Amino acid sequence: MHRASVERRLNDAHQQLVRARTELAVLDEQLIAANEMADDTRVRALVAENPAASKDHDEASRQAKVILRSRDELIDRIADLERRRDELLDRLVVGPG
């Protein structure tokens, strides 16, 4: 693979990593908020002891789980991008083969 091609692919991987890490920061903030909401609705459900409050808690818990699942998937993607970046760096520094 030509050096210019490796550099282009490396730049692309870097840009994707930057975007993914930015998205991870946003998901982390959303997860904190969703967990706080789930905790608040859990307490309200315990105090209120009614189906509507329990439903609110169930929905808030589901939302937190969805965000957590998205975060876990993004962390896996970041790990893949980092591996790709490292492979490209090896090609750039060491050369092919």
Secondary structure as UniProt FT lines:
FT   HELIX           3..48
FT   HELIX           51..93
//
